């Protein structure tokens, strides 16, 4: 059964892996929305900048949480994050699912909804729950749409809809992330690039895959291991696409 959630309500999560999908109606005047996730402890703060999964760091070093590609579904657009709850270290108390719109207020985002799915299910499964996210003021540029949180030995999901008018920078700083805001100035001061070399044929796997991966199989999880390719720079995350 799919639960239609209200702000502040919660449901138990019995699935061992879940997919949180943000969906909205696209259009020429609608900003692009990005899904991201923060892994925070009982104090509501991250342990390090590596606990922020976003477009410049799409996978947590533990392998427990990662971003999925955007999909176009008719007039709708989706972006999503997936979490294997079996692989989340006990030091992580909550996983916040965030929507951001790059300095464009959410009053211009139509029909924003978060849907929670069992990521181990096969075929066209129904969502476990959905929540229609409505900004309180419309000026927000980042929203915590919902959170997965521990309750005893299990997990629950809560609908939130809490907004930040200062975007990902404000949200990240509020949860203990050191943000490097000097990146735009550094980029502007960079010298002009030299003439590019003659183009070469791209390898067949160069195009990004926007389909969601196969469902997570409910098997024992290997021991977590870090992937240095996804670590944050020492000066903190930079919220410019690269």
WOJOWO-V771370 format. One record per helix or strand. SS is the DSSP state (h for helix, s for strand). FROM is the first residue (numbers start at 1). TO is the last residue. If there is no record, write none. Layout:
# WOJOWO-V771370
ss:SS from:FROM to:TO
ss:SS from:FROM to:TO
This chain:
# WOJOWO-V771370
ss:s from:3 to:4
ss:s from:10 to:13
ss:s from:17 to:25
ss:s from:34 to:40
ss:h from:49 to:51
ss:s from:52 to:54
ss:s from:57 to:57
ss:s from:59 to:59
ss:s from:65 to:73
ss:s from:76 to:84
ss:h from:85 to:87
ss:s from:94 to:100
ss:h from:106 to:108
ss:s from:110 to:118
ss:s from:129 to:132
ss:s from:142 to:151
ss:s from:154 to:164
ss:h from:167 to:174
ss:s from:179 to:179
ss:h from:183 to:189
ss:h from:228 to:230
ss:s from:237 to:237
